[in-house]
Amino acid sequence: MASSSHPNNVGILAIDIYFPPTCVQQGALEEHDGVSKGKYTIGLGQDCMAFCTDVEDVISMSLTVVTSLLEKYNVDSKQIGRLEVGSETVIDKSKSIKTFLMQVFEESGNADIEGVDSTNACYGGTAALFNCVNWVESSSWDGRYGLVVCTDSAVYAEGPARPTGGAAAIAMLIGPDAPIVFESKLRGSHMSHVYDFYKPNLASEYPVVDGMLSQTCYLMALDSCYRLLCEKFEKLEGRPFSISDSDYFVFHSPYNKLVQKSFGRLYFNDFQRNPSFVDEVSRNALAPFASLSGDESYRSRDLEKANQQAAKHVYDAKVQPGTLIPKQVGNMYTASLYSAFASLLHNKHDSLVGKRVVMFSYGSGLTATMFSFRLQEGQQPFNLSNIVKLMNVSDKLKQRIEVTPEKFVETLKIMEQRYGAKDFVTSMDCSYLHPGTFYLTKVDSMYRRFYSKKDTMSR
Ligand SMILES: CC(C)(COP(=O)(O)OP(=O)(O)OC[C@H]1O[C@@H](n2cnc3c(N)ncnc32)[C@H](O)[C@@H]1OP(=O)(O)O)[C@@H](O)C(=O)NCCC(=O)NCCS
C-alpha cells in the first residue's frame, strides 16, 4: 500500500467485470420481432444482449464483481477507504446501492468507508470515478484505496429501443502509481437540460426515450467536449490537438452504430478545424459539407454517411478494439464506457504501454465529459497484463447461455411484475450462474432484499 503523502499517477489499479451469463442473439431477436434482417446486427451494430433473470439485479451483480475483484487481487477489505457507485437503475429511492455493498466489508469490521451513489443516466459511473480519484488526490485521503462500481440493467418496453438493452457491473480499484493514469488537465464537459431519455415513471423500470433526440444530443455534447479538450491541449502543449494525438478513442456505447457515427463526427471536427488533419481522399469527400451550419450538419444523413466512410480506416485502428463487450453484451448504461475500455485492454494489452486513450462519457438528461488516460505498465499485481488475465473476458463471453427470444420476453414480463413489488420469493434458479455469483432469493413484506452466493463448490 502506498504512503498517504504526495500520491502520484493516480488512476485505475485494477478492473473486473461481471455480466449475466444469460443472453439473446440479436439475429434471433430480429426474426422474433419481425423486423428486416440486419436491422439490429448491422443497423444498430449489435451482436448479442445480456439480461438479468429474476435472480439477478444491480445489487447482486455489484456484490459479485466487488467480491471477485477483492479476492483476485488479494485486497484486504480494511484497505478500502472510499466506495462510490454509479447507477441509474433505481431499486430504492433512498437507500443507496453502496450501503448494500457494505455487507462485503462487515466481516472485516471495516465500516469506515466514505461515498454513496451517483445518478444521472449513463454518466453516474464517471461521476463516481472522478469522486474517487479526487479523494485520492485530496488532503483528506488517508492512504487507502478507492473503489468504484458501475452497475446497471438496461431494459426497454417492447418496441424499437428493446434491442438496445444489456446488463453488467464493473468494479475499479483506485489509487496512486496506477497503470491507467488520468491526464487530469485534459478534460472537457458539456451539461445541459434536455428530455432525451429519462425515467419519470417510478412504477416502471422502463425509461421514456426519444431515440433520435438522444442521438443528436449525444453528438452535440461530443462536439462540445472535443472542442474543449482540444483547446485545453493547445494551451498546455502550444500546438493543436487532432485525432492523431491519441492512440485510441473509447465511447459510451448505447449501440455500436452510434459509436461509428460519433467517431465520424470527431473526424469531421478535425476536418473543419484544419483540413490538413485528414487525408486527401477524406478532404475531397467532406468538402461538399464544409459550409453546413451546426444544425444542418446534425440533420444531414449524407454527411453522417460521408463521415463514417471517411473515418473508417482510422476507426478500425483506434476505436474498433474497444467495441467487443458493448457489442456482445449491449448497453450497460454506467458500465458501458468502462466495458468498452475493458475491451480495449483485452484486445491490445501487450502494446498499450505509453499510449493515450481518450474516453467519452455521456448520460442523457444531459451530462457528458471527454477525458484522457495515459497507460503505463504498473507494478504487480496492478499491471496491464495481469488485469487482462484476471478479467478473463474471453471465457466469460464463451461460457454464456443463449436463450430464445421467447424466453427473454417471458423473463422481462416477470421482471415487470416484480418491479417495486414486495413479499415474494424468486425462483432461486441459479443453475446458469457461475460459482461465486450472488443472487436474489426473496423480498420480504418490508421490501427488504435478501441475497445468497452460489457455492464455489457447486456447479
Ligand atoms: C436507436 C433507435 C432510435 C433505433 O430505432 P429505430 O428508429 O427503429 O431504428 P431505425 O429505423 O433508425 O434503424 C436503425 C438503423 O438501422 C438501419 N437499418 C434498418 N434496417 C436495416 C437492415 N435491414 N439492415 C441494415 N440496416 C438497417 C437504419 O438505416 C438505421 O441506421 P442509420 O442510423 O445509420 O441510418 C432505438 O433503438 C432507440 O431509441 N434506442 C435507445 C436509444 C438510447 O439508448 N438512448 C439513450 C442513450 S444515449
Ligand as a Chemical Component Dictionary entry (heavy atoms), coordinates in Angstrom:
data_LIG
# 
_chem_comp.id                   LIG 
_chem_comp.type                 NON-POLYMER 
_chem_comp.pdbx_formal_charge   0 
_chem_comp.three_letter_code    LIG 
# 
loop_
_chem_comp_atom.comp_id 
_chem_comp_atom.atom_id 
_chem_comp_atom.alt_atom_id 
_chem_comp_atom.type_symbol 
_chem_comp_atom.charge 
_chem_comp_atom.model_Cartn_x 
_chem_comp_atom.model_Cartn_y 
_chem_comp_atom.model_Cartn_z 
_chem_comp_atom.pdbx_ordinal 
LIG C1  C1  C 0 -31.615 3.803  -31.759 1  
LIG C2  C2  C 0 -33.108 3.679  -32.026 2  
LIG C3  C3  C 0 -33.712 5.087  -32.163 3  
LIG C4  C4  C 0 -33.324 2.892  -33.330 4  
LIG O1  O1  O 0 -34.691 2.593  -33.519 5  
LIG P1  P1  P 0 -35.462 2.760  -34.953 6  
LIG O2  O2  O 0 -35.911 4.157  -35.096 7  
LIG O3  O3  O 0 -36.463 1.683  -35.064 8  
LIG O4  O4  O 0 -34.323 2.410  -35.942 9  
LIG P2  P2  P 0 -34.014 2.951  -37.401 10 
LIG O5  O5  O 0 -35.190 2.714  -38.276 11 
LIG O6  O6  O 0 -33.453 4.334  -37.345 12 
LIG O7  O7  O 0 -32.868 1.917  -37.767 13 
LIG C5  C5  C 0 -31.660 1.937  -37.057 14 
LIG C6  C6  C 0 -30.538 1.837  -38.057 15 
LIG O8  O8  O 0 -30.632 0.555  -38.703 16 
LIG C7  C7  C 0 -30.604 0.717  -40.109 17 
LIG N1  N1  N 0 -31.353 -0.406 -40.637 18 
LIG C8  C8  C 0 -32.685 -0.621 -40.574 19 
LIG N2  N2  N 0 -32.995 -1.806 -41.140 20 
LIG C9  C9  C 0 -31.833 -2.364 -41.565 21 
LIG C10 C10 C 0 -31.486 -3.581 -42.224 22 
LIG N3  N3  N 0 -32.404 -4.475 -42.528 23 
LIG N4  N4  N 0 -30.197 -3.822 -42.491 24 
LIG C11 C11 C 0 -29.247 -2.917 -42.171 25 
LIG N5  N5  N 0 -29.515 -1.735 -41.555 26 
LIG C12 C12 C 0 -30.795 -1.460 -41.253 27 
LIG C13 C13 C 0 -31.213 2.082  -40.330 28 
LIG O9  O9  O 0 -30.860 2.593  -41.594 29 
LIG C14 C14 C 0 -30.583 2.860  -39.185 30 
LIG O10 O10 O 0 -29.231 3.130  -39.484 31 
LIG P3  P3  P 0 -28.706 4.643  -39.617 32 
LIG O11 O11 O 0 -28.985 5.312  -38.292 33 
LIG O12 O12 O 0 -27.274 4.506  -39.895 34 
LIG O13 O13 O 0 -29.495 5.204  -40.734 35 
LIG C15 C15 C 0 -33.812 2.923  -30.867 36 
LIG O14 O14 O 0 -33.270 1.642  -30.778 37 
LIG C16 C16 C 0 -33.679 3.600  -29.526 38 
LIG O15 O15 O 0 -34.391 4.533  -29.208 39 
LIG N6  N6  N 0 -32.741 3.104  -28.669 40 
LIG C17 C17 C 0 -32.422 3.710  -27.385 41 
LIG C18 C18 C 0 -31.513 4.866  -27.595 42 
LIG C19 C19 C 0 -30.718 5.136  -26.377 43 
LIG O16 O16 O 0 -30.192 4.231  -25.819 44 
LIG N7  N7  N 0 -30.610 6.403  -25.931 45 
LIG C20 C20 C 0 -30.020 6.728  -24.685 46 
LIG C21 C21 C 0 -28.570 6.573  -24.603 47 
LIG S1  S1  S 0 -27.615 7.722  -25.474 48 
# 
loop_
_chem_comp_bond.comp_id 
_chem_comp_bond.atom_id_1 
_chem_comp_bond.atom_id_2 
_chem_comp_bond.value_order 
_chem_comp_bond.pdbx_ordinal 
LIG C1  C2  SING 1  
LIG C2  C3  SING 2  
LIG C2  C4  SING 3  
LIG C2  C15 SING 4  
LIG C4  O1  SING 5  
LIG O1  P1  SING 6  
LIG P1  O2  DOUB 7  
LIG P1  O3  SING 8  
LIG P1  O4  SING 9  
LIG O4  P2  SING 10 
LIG P2  O5  DOUB 11 
LIG P2  O6  SING 12 
LIG P2  O7  SING 13 
LIG O7  C5  SING 14 
LIG C5  C6  SING 15 
LIG C6  O8  SING 16 
LIG C6  C14 SING 17 
LIG O8  C7  SING 18 
LIG C7  N1  SING 19 
LIG C7  C13 SING 20 
LIG N1  C8  SING 21 
LIG N1  C12 SING 22 
LIG C8  N2  DOUB 23 
LIG N2  C9  SING 24 
LIG C9  C10 SING 25 
LIG C9  C12 DOUB 26 
LIG C10 N3  SING 27 
LIG C10 N4  DOUB 28 
LIG N4  C11 SING 29 
LIG C11 N5  DOUB 30 
LIG N5  C12 SING 31 
LIG C13 O9  SING 32 
LIG C13 C14 SING 33 
LIG C14 O10 SING 34 
LIG O10 P3  SING 35 
LIG P3  O11 DOUB 36 
LIG P3  O12 SING 37 
LIG P3  O13 SING 38 
LIG C15 O14 SING 39 
LIG C15 C16 SING 40 
LIG C16 O15 DOUB 41 
LIG C16 N6  SING 42 
LIG N6  C17 SING 43 
LIG C17 C18 SING 44 
LIG C18 C19 SING 45 
LIG C19 O16 DOUB 46 
LIG C19 N7  SING 47 
LIG N7  C20 SING 48 
LIG C20 C21 SING 49 
LIG C21 S1  SING 50 
# 
